[in-house]
Amino acid sequence: MTLLEALKPRTFYETCVQVLRNFANRRFYTTQMKRLFADGSLKTNGMRLDKRNRAYYVLNLEPETLMMGEEVLELEKSRVYESLLKKKPLFEKAGIGELIEAETERIKNEDYYAYLIQIKYRPIATLWNVIYIAAWAIAAGFIAYALIRIGFEYQSIFDWISSAMTSK
């Protein structure tokens, strides 16, 4: 975003709408995830909920696939994708299918071979959007304060200008 775009009121308005929509979506996501946890839907699908309201589960893979070589990565991706497809209807039924994203982490050592899959909220606004709105609000506050102050001091400013003009 350029400086000229940042100063436009329309950009400010669109960013405000985006941040407010993000806040509302996050709240809806949180309540739905807590509801899914409370009614046992997550547990029946083999998932848990962490303190940040992210659903997660571990997909165990066979250790024999490690011996396959290069093509193992494609096999791993297909297994992860299949497991996500099985979980997807649960979240779509709850109405949060478009608000989530999946994040995977490969767990591989001598004894264990699996993927940790986290299903979390996908934000549409960033911290920079909130900082931008705060900066705009502060600037607007200073401008409003200056205009009000000028309004109250109108007579003294008028007297100063008229005395400056007549003194010449």
ZITATA-V523863 format. One record per run of one state. SS is the DSSP state (a for helix, b for strand, c for the rest). FROM is the first residue (numbers start at 1). TO is the last residue. If there is no record, write none. Layout:
ss=[SS/SS]
from=[FROM/FROM]
to=[TO/TO]
//
This chain:
ss=[c/a/c/a/c/a/c/b/c/b/c/a/c/a/c/b/c/b/c/a/c/a/c]
from=[1/3/8/9/39/41/45/48/50/55/61/63/69/72/94/100/109/113/122/127/153/154/167]
to=[2/7/8/38/40/44/47/49/54/60/62/68/71/93/99/108/112/121/126/152/153/166/168]
//
